[in-house]
Structure formats: C-alpha cells, structure tokens
C-alpha cells in the first residue's frame, strides 16, 4: 500500500483553523450543560488545544479534553490544569532552554537555562513512581534509537489518569530527515504500535488523541492498568488505520 502524501497546512490556514476551533468551542461551551461554570481556558495554536485553569475533579478534566479533542482540526490536546486546587506536576523531557509551560520541571541530558535536572533520557528517569501528572516529550523520541524504555519510564512515573504528550516529525516530511541527529522515523501508526503491539506484561497505553498535520505527529496517551479492557475498535478507528 502506498502511503498517502500529506501537505502541511500553511500558516494562514492554521490561523484560520484556530479561529474556527475557538468559535466552535465557545459555541459548545455556551450550550453544553456539562460545561456550565467551566473554569478552563482553551487556546488553539496551530491545531493544538492548550487547556489551562482549574476543574473540581479529574473526571471533569477528562470530559473537557475529550470534548475538545472531538473538534475537527484538533491534532492534540495539551493541558496544564489544576485539579481540586492542586497544581499539576508537569515534566518537560529534553526541554533545553524552552519549556512548554513556565513552571514545568525540565529534564535534559545537557545543562542549560531552564533545565532543572540533568538526566540521560535513554535511561531511568530521576522521578518517583506515580509522581507526575503530565509529561511532554516534544521532539524527543526521534533522537533515540530505542525510545520504548523512555516510554515505559513515563508510564512508571505518571499518576493514574496522567497524560504523556508526544510530538515528533512525521516520517514523510523533510524535517524528519534533515536533522542528522534524528535516528528514528515515526508515524501515527507508530503510536498504534506503542499502544497495541507490545509484548505481554509491557506497560499499556490508552490513546486519548493522535493526529498528523503533514509535518508532525501528535499523540496524547494515558496509562492503562494491567487489568483494564483494551480500547474499543470504534475509538481506535478515529486515529489509526
């Protein structure tokens, strides 16, 4: 089967899509009883929804992110939201000098302004089990020959209901091969493999969202307990072939 070529949207189109998404979400928030009194702000940036603010409980946050993720044109749903008054513990992997949100804990193999702890991301993360709410792995996996140990470490340190946000160059775009430090090519189907094609006993993931804009792939993953049912085919069909 020949892969279908994707053309990354222009800056102008992305801005137009963001404007559409902002209007669509405002309309839904105004008419959906479940969202009344919502203290979450949703900002769209090149198709990625950024959630900030506060919710009363984790179930409300899951509802909001699910509803935002159903809007056509959303590639990922990134959140830094307080739950029941508690600030989330958010980790940026390989952040260098740039974090996705101020206040995140930055881990990188090299010391730099903004790096809070130096860590080899191909090894164990210097974080306790079930201690993190959100992990950003933005432009990281493509630099690791074997990124599954890092993904497994993320599973270990995330709390139940926590989310791993992945962004990497799509294999069909020149950015994937232009950087000589990239050693892996990724596709949305790679995320399907991470979630569904691991050996028995390996950490399991539930894909909250996955997408590709023609230049990058995005995935929002949450840990699955060992005894949890696998994702339904109807859910997987939204993202994967």
C-alpha positions as CSV (number, residue, x, y, z in Angstrom):
1,X,0.0,0.0,0.0
2,X,1.4,3.4,-1.0
3,X,1.3,6.0,1.8
4,X,-0.9,9.0,1.1
5,X,1.1,12.2,0.8
6,X,0.2,14.9,3.3
7,X,0.8,18.6,2.7
8,X,1.4,20.7,5.8
9,X,-1.2,23.5,6.1
10,X,0.1,27.0,5.5
11,X,0.4,29.5,8.3
12,X,-2.6,31.3,7.0
13,X,-4.7,28.2,7.0
14,X,-3.6,27.2,10.5
15,X,-4.6,30.6,11.8
16,X,-8.0,30.3,10.1
17,X,-8.5,26.8,11.6
18,X,-7.5,28.1,15.0
19,X,-10.2,30.8,14.7
20,X,-12.8,28.3,13.6
21,X,-11.9,26.0,16.6
22,X,-12.1,28.9,19.1
23,X,-15.5,29.8,17.8
24,X,-16.7,26.2,17.7
25,X,-15.5,25.6,21.3
26,X,-17.1,28.8,22.5
27,X,-20.4,27.8,21.0
28,X,-20.2,24.3,22.5
29,X,-19.3,25.6,26.0
30,X,-22.2,28.0,25.8
31,X,-24.8,25.3,25.0
32,X,-23.5,22.1,26.7
33,X,-24.9,21.8,30.2
34,X,-21.9,19.7,31.2
35,X,-19.6,22.7,30.7
36,X,-21.6,25.3,32.6
37,X,-19.4,27.2,35.1
38,X,-16.3,25.8,33.5
39,X,-13.1,27.4,34.8
40,X,-10.9,26.0,32.0
41,X,-9.5,28.2,29.3
42,X,-8.9,26.7,25.9
43,X,-6.5,28.3,23.4
44,X,-5.8,26.9,19.9
45,X,-2.3,27.2,18.4
46,X,-1.8,25.6,15.0
47,X,-4.3,22.9,15.7
48,X,-3.1,22.1,19.2
49,X,-5.6,22.9,22.0
50,X,-3.9,24.3,25.2
51,X,-6.0,23.9,28.3
52,X,-5.3,25.9,31.5
53,X,-7.3,26.8,34.5
54,X,-9.0,24.6,37.2
55,X,-11.5,21.8,37.5
56,X,-13.2,20.2,40.5
57,X,-12.0,16.7,39.8
58,X,-10.1,14.5,37.3
59,X,-13.4,13.3,35.7
60,X,-14.2,16.9,34.7
61,X,-10.8,17.4,33.1
62,X,-11.2,14.1,31.2
63,X,-14.6,15.3,29.9
64,X,-13.2,18.6,28.8
65,X,-10.3,17.2,27.0
66,X,-12.4,14.5,25.3
67,X,-14.9,17.1,24.0
68,X,-12.1,19.4,22.8
69,X,-10.4,16.5,21.1
70,X,-13.6,15.7,19.1
71,X,-13.5,19.0,17.2
72,X,-12.4,18.5,13.6
73,X,-9.0,20.0,13.1
74,X,-7.5,19.3,16.5
75,X,-4.2,17.5,16.4
76,X,-3.5,17.3,20.1
77,X,-4.9,18.4,23.5
78,X,-2.2,19.7,25.8
79,X,-3.2,20.5,29.4
80,X,-1.8,22.2,32.5
81,X,-4.9,22.4,34.7
82,X,-5.3,22.5,38.4
83,X,-7.5,19.7,39.8
84,X,-9.3,20.3,43.1
85,X,-6.9,23.2,43.8
86,X,-3.7,21.2,43.3
87,X,-1.2,22.4,40.8
88,X,-0.2,19.6,38.4
89,X,3.3,18.2,38.4
90,X,4.4,18.7,34.7
91,X,7.7,17.4,33.3
92,X,9.3,18.6,30.1
93,X,11.7,16.0,28.6
94,X,14.6,17.3,26.6
95,X,13.4,20.8,27.1
96,X,16.7,22.6,26.5
97,X,16.0,26.3,27.2
98,X,12.4,26.1,26.2
99,X,9.6,24.7,28.2
100,X,6.0,24.1,27.0
101,X,4.7,26.0,30.1
102,X,6.5,28.1,32.6
103,X,6.8,26.2,35.9
104,X,7.3,22.8,34.3
105,X,10.1,20.6,35.6
106,X,12.7,20.5,32.8
107,X,14.9,17.4,32.3
108,X,17.7,17.3,29.7
109,X,20.9,15.4,29.1
110,X,22.8,18.8,28.9
111,X,22.7,21.6,31.5
112,X,21.1,24.8,30.2
113,X,19.0,27.7,31.4
114,X,15.6,26.2,32.2
115,X,16.9,22.7,32.8
116,X,16.1,21.7,36.4
117,X,17.7,18.3,36.4
118,X,20.3,16.7,34.1
119,X,19.2,13.2,33.1
120,X,20.0,10.7,30.3
121,X,16.6,10.1,28.7
122,X,17.7,6.7,27.4
123,X,18.0,5.5,31.0
124,X,15.9,5.7,34.1
125,X,14.1,9.0,34.9
126,X,15.0,10.5,38.3
127,X,11.4,10.6,39.3
128,X,9.3,8.5,41.7
129,X,6.6,6.1,40.7
130,X,3.1,7.7,40.3
131,X,4.5,11.2,40.9
132,X,3.8,13.1,37.7
133,X,0.5,14.4,36.2
134,X,1.7,15.4,32.7
135,X,4.8,14.6,30.6
136,X,5.8,16.5,27.4
137,X,8.0,14.5,25.0
138,X,8.3,17.2,22.3
139,X,10.8,16.4,19.6
140,X,12.5,13.7,21.7
141,X,11.6,10.2,20.5
142,X,13.1,10.7,17.1
143,X,16.5,11.2,18.7
144,X,16.5,7.8,20.5
145,X,17.4,4.6,18.7
146,X,15.1,2.7,21.1
147,X,12.6,5.0,22.6
148,X,10.4,2.3,24.2
149,X,12.4,2.3,27.5
150,X,11.7,6.0,27.9
151,X,8.0,5.5,27.1
152,X,8.0,2.7,29.7
153,X,9.6,5.1,32.2
154,X,6.9,7.7,31.5
155,X,4.3,5.0,32.3
156,X,6.0,4.3,35.6
157,X,6.2,7.9,36.8
158,X,2.7,9.0,35.6
159,X,-0.1,9.0,38.1
160,X,-3.3,7.2,37.2
161,X,-5.1,9.4,34.7
162,X,-1.8,11.2,33.8
163,X,-1.0,12.1,30.2
164,X,2.1,11.7,28.0
165,X,2.1,14.3,25.2
166,X,4.2,13.3,22.2
167,X,5.2,15.5,19.2
168,X,7.7,14.3,16.6
169,X,8.4,14.9,13.0
170,X,6.3,12.9,10.6
171,X,8.4,10.4,8.5
172,X,7.1,11.8,5.2
173,X,8.2,15.4,5.9
174,X,11.7,16.7,5.1
175,X,12.1,17.7,8.8
176,X,12.3,14.1,9.7
177,X,15.5,13.5,7.8
178,X,17.0,17.0,7.6
179,X,18.4,16.8,11.1
180,X,21.3,14.3,11.3
181,X,20.6,13.7,15.0
182,X,17.3,12.1,14.1
183,X,17.7,8.3,14.2
184,X,14.0,7.2,14.1
185,X,11.2,7.8,11.7
186,X,7.7,8.0,13.2
187,X,4.1,7.9,12.0
188,X,0.7,7.9,13.7
189,X,0.8,4.1,13.2
190,X,3.9,4.0,15.4
191,X,1.7,5.3,18.2
192,X,-0.8,2.5,17.5
193,X,2.1,0.0,17.9
194,X,3.1,1.6,21.2
195,X,-0.5,1.2,22.5
196,X,-1.4,-2.2,21.0
197,X,1.6,-4.2,19.8
198,X,3.7,-4.6,22.9
199,X,4.6,-8.0,24.4
200,X,2.6,-9.4,27.3
201,X,3.5,-7.7,30.6
202,X,4.7,-4.5,28.9
203,X,3.2,-1.2,30.1
204,X,-0.1,-0.5,28.3
205,X,-1.4,2.8,27.0
206,X,-4.8,4.3,26.0
207,X,-4.6,6.8,23.2
208,X,-6.7,9.8,24.1
209,X,-5.8,11.5,20.8
210,X,-3.5,11.1,17.9
211,X,-3.0,13.0,14.7
212,X,-0.7,14.3,12.0
213,X,-0.6,17.8,10.3
214,X,1.6,16.8,7.5
215,X,4.8,17.8,9.2
216,X,4.5,16.4,12.8
217,X,2.7,13.6,14.6
218,X,0.9,14.2,17.8
219,X,-0.3,11.8,20.5
220,X,-1.8,12.1,23.9
221,X,-1.5,8.8,25.9
222,X,-2.7,7.8,29.3
223,X,-1.5,4.7,31.2
224,X,-3.8,1.7,31.3
225,X,-3.9,-0.5,34.4
226,X,-2.8,-4.1,33.7
227,X,-6.3,-5.5,34.1
228,X,-8.1,-2.8,32.2
229,X,-10.0,-3.6,29.0
230,X,-8.3,-2.6,25.7
231,X,-9.5,0.5,23.8
232,X,-12.6,-0.1,21.7
233,X,-12.2,-0.5,18.0
234,X,-14.6,2.4,17.5
235,X,-12.3,4.6,19.5
236,X,-9.1,3.4,17.7
237,X,-10.7,3.9,14.3
238,X,-10.7,7.7,14.9
239,X,-6.9,7.8,14.8
240,X,-5.4,4.6,13.2
241,X,-5.7,2.5,10.1
